[in-house]
Amino acid sequence: MSTNAPDSTMISRLTGRAGDPAQQAFLLLRTVFTVAPIAFGLDKFANLLTDWPGYLAPFIDRLVPGTAQQAMYAVGVIEILAGLLVAVRPRYGAVVVAAWLAGIIVNLLILGDFYDVALRDFGLLVAAVALWRLASRRAAESSVSRR
C-alpha cells in the first residue's frame, strides 16, 4: 500500500525553488549584502581593515560635524542598519545599499583617489540593483500566490 505524505507537495515546491538559478542568485546577493555592510560597519569602530577616515574626502569632512573618525562612526551605524534592512526587507534594503554605494562612489571621486575602489563599488552597486530586481520579482510572485 502506497501512501503519499501530506507535505510532499510542499517539499517538491521547496526543492524545485532551491534549484532555480534566480532563487540561488537572490540568496547569494541577499547574504552578501547583509553580511558585508554589517562587517564593514563594525570595522568603522575598530579600523582593522584600513584607516577609514583616510577615505573621507576633505570637502565632505568639512561639511559634517566632528572629526573624520566620528563621521566614520556614523557611517558604520548606517552600514549596519542597511545590512539588517537587507536581511529583513531585501527589496527596500537593496535600494538603500545601492544609494549608499552611489554616495561612496561620489565621495571617492571627489577625493580624487581610490578610483579602483570606486570602480569596484560601482560593480557592487549594480549587484545591489540586481538584488532589488530579484526581490521585487519575489514580492510580486508572493502577492500573486496569496490571492
C-alpha positions as CSV (number, residue, x, y, z in Angstrom):
1,M,0.0,0.0,0.0
2,S,1.4,3.3,-1.1
3,T,0.7,6.5,0.9
4,N,1.6,10.0,-0.1
5,A,2.9,12.2,2.7
6,P,0.7,15.2,3.1
7,D,3.6,17.6,2.8
8,S,5.3,16.0,-0.2
9,T,3.9,18.7,-2.5
10,M,5.4,21.4,-0.3
11,I,8.8,19.6,-0.2
12,S,8.7,19.3,-4.0
13,R,7.9,23.0,-4.4
14,L,10.8,24.0,-2.0
15,T,13.4,21.8,-3.6
16,G,12.2,23.0,-7.0
17,R,12.6,26.6,-6.0
18,A,16.0,26.0,-4.4
19,G,17.2,24.7,-7.8
20,D,16.0,27.8,-9.6
21,P,19.0,30.0,-10.7
22,A,17.1,33.2,-9.9
23,Q,16.4,32.0,-6.4
24,Q,20.1,31.0,-5.9
25,A,21.2,34.4,-7.1
26,F,18.7,36.1,-4.8
27,L,20.0,34.1,-1.8
28,L,23.7,34.8,-2.7
29,L,23.1,38.5,-3.1
30,R,20.9,38.8,0.0
31,T,23.6,37.0,2.1
32,V,26.4,39.2,0.8
33,F,24.6,42.5,1.1
34,T,23.6,41.5,4.7
35,V,27.0,40.3,5.9
36,A,29.3,42.8,4.1
37,P,27.7,46.1,5.3
38,I,27.4,44.8,8.8
39,A,31.1,43.7,8.8
40,F,32.3,46.9,7.2
41,G,30.1,48.9,9.5
42,L,31.5,47.2,12.6
43,D,35.0,47.8,11.3
44,K,34.4,51.6,11.2
45,F,34.7,51.3,15.0
46,A,37.9,49.2,15.0
47,N,39.8,50.3,11.9
48,L,41.2,46.8,11.5
49,L,40.8,46.5,7.7
50,T,42.0,50.0,6.9
51,D,42.2,53.6,8.3
52,W,38.6,54.5,7.3
53,P,38.9,58.3,7.9
54,G,41.5,58.4,5.1
55,Y,38.7,57.5,2.7
56,L,36.7,60.6,3.6
57,A,37.1,63.5,1.1
58,P,38.2,66.6,2.9
59,F,35.3,68.5,1.4
60,I,32.8,66.2,3.0
61,D,34.8,66.1,6.2
62,R,34.4,69.9,6.4
63,L,30.6,69.5,5.9
64,V,29.9,67.1,8.7
65,P,30.4,68.0,12.3
66,G,33.1,66.4,14.4
67,T,36.2,64.6,13.3
68,A,36.6,62.2,10.3
69,Q,36.6,59.3,12.8
70,Q,33.4,60.5,14.3
71,A,31.9,60.7,10.8
72,M,33.1,57.1,10.3
73,Y,31.2,56.0,13.4
74,A,28.0,57.4,11.9
75,V,28.8,55.7,8.6
76,G,29.3,52.5,10.5
77,V,25.9,52.7,12.2
78,I,24.2,53.4,8.8
79,E,26.0,50.5,7.2
80,I,25.0,48.1,10.0
81,L,21.4,49.3,9.7
82,A,21.5,48.9,5.9
83,G,22.7,45.3,6.3
84,L,20.0,44.5,8.7
85,L,17.4,46.0,6.4
86,V,18.6,43.8,3.6
87,A,18.2,40.8,5.9
88,V,14.6,41.5,6.8
89,R,13.3,43.5,3.8
90,P,15.7,42.9,0.9
91,R,13.5,44.8,-1.6
92,Y,14.0,48.0,0.3
93,G,17.4,47.2,1.8
94,A,18.9,46.7,-1.7
95,V,17.8,50.2,-2.7
96,V,19.3,51.7,0.4
97,V,22.6,49.8,-0.2
98,A,22.7,50.9,-3.8
99,A,22.1,54.6,-2.8
100,W,24.8,54.2,-0.1
101,L,27.2,52.8,-2.6
102,A,26.5,55.7,-5.0
103,G,27.4,58.1,-2.2
104,I,30.6,56.2,-1.5
105,I,31.5,56.4,-5.2
106,V,30.8,60.2,-5.3
107,N,33.0,60.6,-2.2
108,L,35.8,58.7,-3.7
109,L,35.6,60.6,-7.0
110,I,35.6,63.9,-5.0
111,L,38.6,62.7,-3.1
112,G,40.4,62.2,-6.4
113,D,42.0,59.0,-5.4
114,F,41.0,55.3,-5.0
115,Y,39.5,55.1,-8.5
116,D,39.9,51.3,-8.3
117,V,37.8,51.2,-5.2
118,A,35.2,53.5,-6.9
119,L,35.0,51.1,-9.8
120,R,34.7,48.1,-7.5
121,D,31.9,49.8,-5.6
122,F,30.1,50.6,-8.9
123,G,30.1,46.8,-9.6
124,L,28.6,46.3,-6.1
125,L,26.0,49.0,-6.8
126,V,25.0,47.1,-10.0
127,A,24.7,43.9,-7.9
128,A,22.6,45.7,-5.3
129,V,20.3,46.8,-8.1
130,A,20.1,43.2,-9.3
131,L,19.1,42.1,-5.8
132,W,16.4,44.8,-5.8
133,R,15.0,43.5,-9.1
134,L,15.1,39.8,-7.8
135,A,13.5,40.8,-4.5
136,S,10.8,42.8,-6.4
137,R,10.1,39.7,-8.5
138,R,9.8,37.6,-5.4
139,A,7.4,40.1,-3.8
140,A,5.2,40.2,-6.9
141,E,5.1,36.3,-7.1
142,S,4.3,36.2,-3.4
143,S,1.4,38.6,-3.7
144,V,0.0,36.6,-6.7
145,S,0.3,33.3,-4.8
146,R,-1.6,34.7,-1.8
147,R,-4.6,35.5,-3.8
